[in-house]
Amino acid sequence: MTAASLPPDHEDLASAIAELAAMINETKIAAEAGQLVELDLLAMRIAVLCDAVGSLQLDKARLLRSALETLMTELDHLDFALRRRNVDLSLDLQQADRRLRAQLAYGTAPGKEPSKGPGTPGGRK
């Protein structure tokens, strides 16, 4: 059932669900682009929406089922994007840690070239 075919008191709720789904999708796109995302506003809007839908009678809430399923799909996509981003960040940190440990082990300061003294292959002519 579309928002246009819902009773008037449900049209606002259906449009709020659609707006929230769009916000979640925009947040997912930002996360995939590597941007930091703020989830507090989404969490608050989801809580308000759940309260509103939870207060409806069952037959009235059923009219919003397809819109809520779309919302759940968007949340699943956001969850996947955030988990993937967390894994990427973790791997980046591990790689940076390994690089720093190697630099410390070989006596080079981070960001500097290793010294080419007479005992190193790079120092021979």
QUISULSUL-V58692 format. One record per helix or strand of 3 or more residues. SS is the DSSP state (a for helix, b for strand). FROM is the first residue (numbers start at 0). TO is the last residue. If there is no record, write none. Layout:
BEGIN
((SS;FROM;TO) (SS;FROM;TO))
END
This chain:
BEGIN
((a;2;4) (a;7;31) (a;39;53) (a;57;61) (a;64;104) (a;120;122))
END
